[in-house]
Amino acid sequence: MALFAAVAELAEELAGEPGKLKKRTAIAGAISAVHAAAPESEDAGLFALYLAGTPFAEADARKLNAGGALLSKALLAVSGANDVALTAGYRRHGDMGAAALDLLVASPAAGRAAELTLVDVADAFAGMAVAKTTLIRASLVEEMLRRATPLEAKYLLKLMLGDMRIGVKQSLVEEAIAVAANAPVEAVRRAVMLEADLAGAAKRAFAGTLAEARMRLFHPLGFMLASPVDTPEEAVERFTGKPEKVPAVQEKKPRKSKKTQSLDADAEEFSDAPSTDVIGRVEPVNAVSENVAASPARGVEAFLEDKYDGMRAQVHCGDAGQPGRVAIYSRNREDVTESFPELEEAFAKVRPEQDGALIFDGEILGWDLEQARALPFAVLGQRIGRKRVSNEWRQLVPVVFMAFDLMYAGGELLLELPLRERRNRLEAVVEKLVERVVSPVVVDERARDSQTVLFAVADGASVERLMISPSRLVESAEDIDRSYADARARANEGVMLKAAESVYQPGRRGLAWVKLKRELATLDVVVTGAEFGHGKRAGILSDYTFAVRADDGGLLNVGKAYSGLTDAEIAEMSAWMMEHTLEDRGFFRTVEPLMVLEVAFNNIMRSGRHASGFAMRFPRILRIRTDKPVEEIDTVERVEEIYQSQVDKPVEA
Ligand code: AMP
């Protein structure tokens, strides 16, 4: 019976080992040893699963339901330490597991011999998943921690929190399994992708049955992502491998400075047709158009679609084994089905015997039923995360699924087919289903309460919930540029370009898909406060609140950002903030407003979150502007201008 101590000791060793190859060798060696000691047992699989930082296989819907609060309580009970000591430890490491080690080495647990087996841990996790009360769950955790050595406790807590922080991704464990079992790594990866069961794949690898792995629905496959490009020409270059020739006379203009950008930038940006000069060459109509060449590029074999600003999702449906079951997964692999009952009801109409099991990739969009176009993300955002979606919300923010890829159909994974072929199949499937995948705007809520959600009585018109994202082959940078302007005019974020012959690469941000979107504008702001970070940024002021200038010359906060700076810049900023603290409120400090930053964002929303009455979506720091005096930062008026220049003028709930 393998001990959990083996996982903890290896994890501790790997945390201090930067070399990937050495890590893989160490993991493979450990998995081999565990397997050799008990070849018929589940040990090697559990070992791999836990080392990858996952209490259950991905295909397993069970959850531990143990968050930081429950675990810290259990830790306090077991260690006899008080809150202050735990908080100090947490502050020191930014990690409860590491804090636990500090607390427990000073307790009787320090002298304990390792005895907790991998199966003991699996049993405790199974118990936690079905525990009816928090009390039962907490007592299972405590019992496990009481039997653990300090090092085991450290990694048990990290495992339960789902964050091992040892620099070991699941893909590295897959490689190690392949080495340990002397199997091809692609075969291990494929089995994991199909069955979403790392422990199961380890077992198959040793048994030589990897080829027998079969696709199971109802676990998320990785999402393919796009790389950003700044201009249509860059997109063309990506797909043809050569830059599109730009006529010599057409020099690259500098981007307009935001100071001179006119307020009616949108009117310009969204004008339907670009103006042409006397020789018929296209004149730039906006920053994205700059440098657009007249001659069409040859061989741009790419599909162009709008880039929607909704929520990326994967829909699984039509499984013969579980007819009527629908699962919707988000980009971070969470099951979000409950939050979109209209889609669940609609996709439940996919019939296993007629349509077969299907997996779609696409975007969930809030949908304006009257105008037949997407609602701004800020509107959809208000209902994301709601578990119980009332009729009021169903009416206020109706949702549709905009499909842009087909990952599984006809009993076959389609990922390795070229996009051109997947697209053909998607079109055929959507055409067949579009009139069937419908659900009413509102449902009889009493019927739903009695668990008959899928057959709830319609009370109002039915809505087609499955759409297909319009897509066409592009020809040139000019063509892309025009489509970009059209997409923006439809209030979409920009455009996506996808190589026609490309395969679907799950979980990859490759070059086969590119996205073209432009920063709306940037703002120069001054930092007014800073917050301590978490994890490797514990003890460092890494989260900055910033302000713009008000009409009366005062400062009004407008946002908060933590991304964009390098570690070295953050360290420098943090030291500076410590010295320029005005008020120390523990986790947050107000600082002298002297540090100017340039920030970018996806859009500006009206919001009560900050004193300026605005907030930013996805703010990120572009650079520290030591060159700019605080007197010259942007104003609330400028924020209002940018806000007004947006097609949709989002309001945060
Ligand atoms: P980003 O969030 O900027 O990294 O862009 C990637 C995201 O664009 C994806 O996760 C999708 O949610 C979204 N997206 C919007 N429209 C499309 C589309 N037509 N094809 C692929 N992804 C899209």
Boltz pocket constraint, residues with backbone or C-beta under 6 A from the ligand:
constraints:
  - pocket:
      binder: B
      contacts: [[A, 224], [A, 225], [A, 226], [A, 305], [A, 306], [A, 307], [A, 308], [A, 309], [A, 310], [A, 311], [A, 312], [A, 313], [A, 331], [A, 362], [A, 363], [A, 404], [A, 469], [A, 496], [A, 515]]
      max_distance: 6.0
